Amino acid sequence: MIKNTQPLNMSEVKKILGSLESTEKTRQLESFIKKFSKIQLEKAEQLKKELTNLNLLKLKEEHIAKIIDLLPEEASDLSKIFTDVGLDEDETNKILEVVKKYK
């Protein structure tokens, strides 16, 4: 039974997989995540904290997880993450400025 759901970025998933018993399935998942993860766990945690500290009402946990995974460089990339809400120019610029530090 699922008791709680929480959006995770790939770095957080990699950490959880590392704490599980090593099986063929976990090794395959770790290999997959290693190919596509763009940021180390420590930097991902810092980026998450900075994005949360922006206190943008439209910025939800699932958006933050996707931003960390994709590290968007342009407003058009960011708008693909925010399909349910529209960001104004100021909000977009704030998010992109924070992400730029972690490239």
C-alpha positions, 0 to 999 in steps of 0.5 A: 500500500502506498502511504506517501508520494514525493517527487524525487530527482534522479540524484535522490533516486540514485541515493535510495538505490544505493541503500538497497540490496544489490540485485540485477534490477537495482544495478540496471536502474543505477546504470540508467540513472547514471546515463541521464543524471546531470548533477551530483546529489550534493549540488542537487540538494543545494539547487533544490534548497535555492529553488525552494527559497525563491518562494514562488507559488507556482513552483511545486515539488514536482517542478523542482524535481524536473528542473534538477533533472533537466537543468533548463537553459532557456525559457522555452525549456522551462516552459516544457516543465510547467505545462499546468501553469504559466510563469511570467518573465520575472519568475522564469528569470529567477529560476533560470538564474539559480539553475545557471549556477549549477551548470 
